Amino acid sequence: MLHTSTSLVHPPAALNGFMGATQSVFPDQPPDPQSLDDPTERFDWSEEDIVFLHWRLLQEINQLSDPATPLEDKFDTLRWVFTERDKDQQPFSFVNCLRVVGCSPLSPIAYCGLVDAQDIRDHIRNKLKAWLSESLERYPQWVRDAIASNPQWVEARLARNPQWINEQLKQMSEQGDLFT
C-alpha cells in the first residue's frame, strides 16, 4: 500500500528525514582539482552514498518555499519534479528518488515505504502559486509582469544566463528607465 502523507511543510513522522538536517557523507577536504580532470580515476560509491544522493536531491524541494531561492533554481526543481511520466523510472528521477529514500534500509530517514509521487506533485502544485508570489515580491513590477505573461520566455532567458534579471536590473539602474 502506498504511503499517502505528503506534507512538505509539516511532514508526517515517517518522512521527517526528508525535511531535516543532513549528515554529510562527503569528505571534509575538497578533492584535488587535478584529480577531477583525470578520466581514468574511478570513484567508488557505496550503496549508502547513492541512497544519500537520492535523499539530497529530494532536499531541493524545500527550496521551493524559500523566497530567497533564485528563480532559476526553482524552475530547475520544478522541471525535475514535473518531468514527463516516461522518465519516472530513470535512476535519479523524482519518482525514483522517492522510492529509493522511502524504501532503502540505508536511507537517512526512518522507513516509510512507497510514497505516492502524484500526491507530492499535487501538494507542490497547490502551494506553488503562493511560493512563487512570495519570491516575486523581491523583484520590480516589470519582472513580475514578464513572468506572469510569458513564463517560458523568462525561463529560457534564465536558462541561457542565470544572471539575466540581475543584469537587467543593473542596466536599468545605470541608464534609468527609458519609458518613464
C-alpha positions as CSV (number, residue, x, y, z in Angstrom):
1,M,0.0,0.0,0.0
2,L,1.3,3.5,-0.9
3,H,2.1,5.9,1.9
4,T,-0.2,8.9,1.2
5,S,1.0,11.5,3.7
6,T,2.6,14.3,1.6
7,S,3.0,17.5,3.5
8,L,6.3,19.1,2.6
9,V,6.0,21.8,5.2
10,H,5.0,19.6,8.1
11,P,5.8,16.1,7.1
12,P,4.5,13.1,9.0
13,A,6.9,11.4,11.4
14,A,7.8,8.8,8.8
15,L,9.1,11.5,6.5
16,N,10.9,13.6,9.0
17,G,14.3,12.9,7.3
18,F,13.1,14.3,4.0
19,M,13.0,17.7,5.6
20,G,15.6,17.6,8.4
21,A,19.2,18.4,8.7
22,T,21.7,16.5,6.8
23,Q,24.7,14.5,7.9
24,S,27.4,14.7,5.2
25,V,28.9,11.6,3.8
26,F,31.3,13.7,1.8
27,P,34.9,14.3,2.8
28,D,35.8,17.4,4.8
29,Q,38.5,18.4,2.3
30,P,37.7,19.3,-1.3
31,P,39.2,17.0,-3.9
32,D,42.4,17.9,-5.7
33,P,41.3,19.8,-8.8
34,Q,43.7,17.9,-10.9
35,S,42.2,14.6,-9.9
36,L,38.8,15.7,-11.2
37,D,40.3,16.1,-14.7
38,D,41.6,12.5,-14.7
39,P,39.1,10.4,-16.7
40,T,40.8,7.2,-15.6
41,E,40.3,7.8,-11.9
42,R,37.4,5.8,-10.7
43,F,35.2,6.9,-7.9
44,D,33.7,4.1,-5.8
45,W,30.3,4.9,-4.4
46,S,28.9,2.8,-1.7
47,E,25.2,1.9,-1.7
48,E,24.7,4.2,1.2
49,D,26.3,7.1,-0.7
50,I,23.9,6.5,-3.6
51,V,20.9,6.5,-1.3
52,F,22.1,9.6,0.4
53,L,22.5,11.3,-3.0
54,H,18.8,10.4,-3.8
55,W,17.8,11.9,-0.4
56,R,19.9,15.0,-1.1
57,L,18.2,15.6,-4.4
58,L,14.8,15.5,-2.6
59,Q,16.0,18.2,-0.3
60,E,15.9,20.6,-3.2
61,I,12.1,20.6,-2.9
62,N,12.5,22.5,0.4
63,Q,13.9,25.4,-1.6
64,L,10.7,26.0,-3.4
65,S,9.1,27.5,-0.4
66,D,12.1,29.8,0.4
67,P,11.5,33.3,-1.2
68,A,15.3,33.8,-1.3
69,T,15.9,30.9,-3.6
70,P,16.8,32.1,-7.1
71,L,14.1,31.7,-9.7
72,E,16.3,29.6,-12.0
73,D,16.9,27.1,-9.1
74,K,13.1,26.9,-8.6
75,F,12.5,26.3,-12.3
76,D,15.1,23.6,-12.3
77,T,13.5,21.8,-9.3
78,L,10.0,22.2,-10.8
79,R,11.2,20.7,-14.2
80,W,12.6,17.8,-12.3
81,V,9.5,17.2,-10.2
82,F,7.0,17.6,-13.0
83,T,9.0,15.8,-15.8
84,E,7.4,13.6,-18.3
85,R,6.0,10.3,-16.9
86,D,8.1,8.2,-19.2
87,K,11.2,9.5,-17.3
88,D,9.9,8.5,-13.9
89,Q,12.0,5.2,-13.9
90,Q,15.3,7.0,-14.7
91,P,17.9,6.5,-12.0
92,F,17.7,9.9,-10.4
93,S,14.2,11.0,-11.4
94,F,11.9,12.5,-8.7
95,V,9.8,9.3,-8.5
96,N,12.9,7.1,-8.2
97,C,14.4,9.3,-5.5
98,L,11.1,8.9,-3.5
99,R,11.2,5.2,-4.0
100,V,14.9,4.8,-3.0
101,V,14.7,7.0,0.0
102,G,11.4,5.7,1.2
103,C,12.3,2.0,0.9
104,S,16.0,1.6,1.4
105,P,17.2,0.4,4.8
106,L,20.3,2.7,4.2
107,S,18.1,5.8,4.0
108,P,18.9,8.7,6.3
109,I,15.2,8.8,7.3
110,A,13.1,6.2,9.0
111,Y,11.5,3.6,6.7
112,C,8.2,4.9,5.3
113,G,7.7,2.6,2.2
114,L,6.5,3.8,-1.1
115,V,5.4,7.4,-1.2
116,D,2.8,8.4,-3.9
117,A,4.7,10.8,-6.1
118,Q,1.5,12.2,-7.6
119,D,0.3,13.2,-4.1
120,I,3.6,15.0,-3.6
121,R,3.3,16.7,-7.0
122,D,-0.3,17.7,-6.2
123,H,0.8,19.2,-2.9
124,I,3.6,21.2,-4.6
125,R,1.2,22.3,-7.4
126,N,-1.2,23.6,-4.7
127,K,1.5,25.5,-2.9
128,L,3.3,26.8,-5.9
129,K,1.4,30.0,-6.6
130,A,1.9,31.2,-3.1
131,W,5.6,30.3,-3.1
132,L,6.3,32.0,-6.4
133,S,4.3,35.1,-5.4
134,E,6.5,35.4,-2.3
135,S,9.6,35.1,-4.4
136,L,8.4,37.6,-7.0
137,E,7.7,40.3,-4.4
138,R,11.5,40.8,-4.3
139,Y,11.5,41.9,-8.0
140,P,10.3,45.0,-9.7
141,Q,6.9,45.1,-11.3
142,W,8.3,44.5,-14.9
143,V,9.8,41.2,-13.8
144,R,6.6,40.1,-12.2
145,D,4.6,41.1,-15.3
146,A,7.0,39.3,-17.6
147,I,6.8,36.1,-15.6
148,A,3.0,36.3,-15.3
149,S,2.5,36.9,-19.0
150,N,5.2,34.7,-20.5
151,P,7.0,32.4,-18.0
152,Q,8.5,30.3,-20.8
153,W,10.3,33.3,-22.2
154,V,11.7,34.3,-18.8
155,E,12.7,30.7,-18.1
156,A,14.5,30.5,-21.5
157,R,16.4,33.7,-20.7
158,L,17.4,32.4,-17.2
159,A,18.5,29.0,-18.7
160,R,20.9,30.8,-21.0
161,N,22.1,33.2,-18.4
162,P,21.1,32.8,-14.7
163,Q,22.2,36.4,-14.0
164,W,19.9,37.8,-16.7
165,I,17.5,39.5,-14.3
166,N,20.3,40.9,-12.2
167,E,22.0,42.3,-15.3
168,Q,18.8,43.9,-16.5
169,L,18.3,45.5,-13.1
170,K,21.8,46.8,-13.1
171,Q,21.5,48.2,-16.6
172,M,18.2,49.9,-15.6
173,S,19.7,51.5,-12.5
174,E,22.6,52.8,-14.6
175,Q,20.6,54.0,-17.6
176,G,17.3,54.7,-15.9
177,D,14.0,53.5,-17.3
178,L,13.8,54.7,-20.9
179,F,10.0,54.6,-20.8
180,T,9.3,56.9,-17.9
